Amino acid sequence: MEETIFTKIINGTIPSKILYHDDLVTAFADIAPKAPVHILIVTNKPIPSVEHVESEDELALGRLFTVARKIAKEQGINEDGYRLIVNVGEHGGQEVPHIHMHLLGGKKLSNFGF
């Protein structure tokens, strides 16, 4: 599999504002934020999308949520609320073929009509 921009950030070959890093996931600020707080949390293992998830990935996927909670608290958005988004495939809006979660908050977010 070809390296993605996220793999390069995880490996340190592309500089980024890293907020969290362990053996399973890495979190960093989005370079084109859609909210006052917009953090990407990615699996260190390059899983292209949810459609490629295997049972052995469950620990890393669970870590996405626990790290999201930790960062939301650190950013001061946990009490008012925040949004977690995982896009899957072209129609789902996924732009980078590496599973990742968007953590958005810091203002009231729209409901997208659903």
C-alpha positions in Angstrom: 0.0 0.0 0.0 1.2 3.5 -0.9 2.1 5.8 2.0 -0.7 8.4 2.7 -0.2 11.9 4.0 -1.3 10.5 7.4 1.4 7.8 7.4 3.9 10.5 6.7 2.6 12.6 9.6 2.7 9.5 11.9 6.3 8.8 10.8 7.4 12.4 11.2 8.3 13.0 7.6 5.6 15.7 7.3 5.5 18.1 10.3 2.3 18.5 12.1 0.9 19.7 15.4 0.7 16.3 17.2 -1.6 16.3 20.2 -1.4 12.6 21.0 0.7 9.6 19.9 1.0 6.0 21.1 1.5 2.6 19.6 -2.0 2.5 18.1 -3.2 6.0 17.2 -2.0 9.5 16.5 -3.9 12.7 16.8 -3.1 16.0 15.1 -4.7 19.3 14.2 -6.5 19.4 10.8 -4.7 21.8 8.4 -8.1 23.0 7.0 -10.3 23.2 10.2 -14.1 23.2 9.8 -14.7 24.3 13.5 -12.7 26.1 16.1 -11.4 22.7 17.3 -10.8 20.2 14.4 -8.5 17.3 15.3 -7.8 14.2 13.2 -7.3 10.9 15.1 -5.8 8.2 12.9 -4.8 4.6 13.3 -1.1 4.1 13.1 -1.7 0.9 11.0 -2.7 2.1 7.5 -6.2 0.7 7.2 -7.7 2.2 4.0 -11.3 2.5 5.3 -14.0 1.0 7.5 -14.5 -1.5 4.6 -11.1 -2.9 5.4 -11.4 -3.3 9.1 -10.6 -6.7 10.6 -11.3 -8.1 14.1 -7.6 -7.6 15.0 -8.1 -3.8 14.5 -10.7 -3.5 17.3 -8.2 -2.3 19.9 -7.0 0.5 17.7 -10.5 1.5 16.7 -11.6 1.6 20.4 -8.6 3.8 21.1 -9.8 6.3 18.6 -12.8 7.0 20.9 -10.9 7.0 24.2 -8.3 9.5 22.7 -11.2 11.6 21.3 -12.6 11.8 24.8 -9.2 12.7 26.3 -8.5 15.4 23.7 -12.1 16.9 23.9 -11.5 17.3 27.7 -8.0 18.9 27.1 -9.5 21.3 24.5 -12.3 22.3 26.9 -15.1 21.1 24.6 -16.3 18.0 26.5 -19.0 19.7 28.6 -20.7 21.6 25.7 -20.3 18.7 23.3 -18.5 17.8 20.1 -18.9 15.7 17.0 -17.0 12.6 15.9 -17.1 11.8 12.2 -15.7 8.8 10.3 -16.2 9.1 6.5 -16.2 6.0 4.4 -15.5 5.9 0.6 -16.1 8.5 -2.0 -19.8 9.0 -1.4 -19.2 9.3 2.3 -16.7 12.1 1.8 -13.5 10.2 2.6 -10.6 12.0 1.0 -7.6 10.1 2.4 -7.5 6.3 2.1 -6.5 5.8 5.8 -9.1 5.4 8.5 -9.5 8.4 10.6 -11.9 10.2 12.9 -12.6 13.9 12.9 -13.1 15.5 16.3 -15.0 18.8 15.8 -16.2 21.3 18.5 -15.8 24.7 20.0 -19.1 26.0 18.6 -22.7 24.8 18.0 -22.5 22.5 15.0 -25.4 22.1 12.4 -27.4 18.9 12.2 -27.0 18.5 8.4 -30.7 18.2 8.0 -31.1 14.7 9.6 
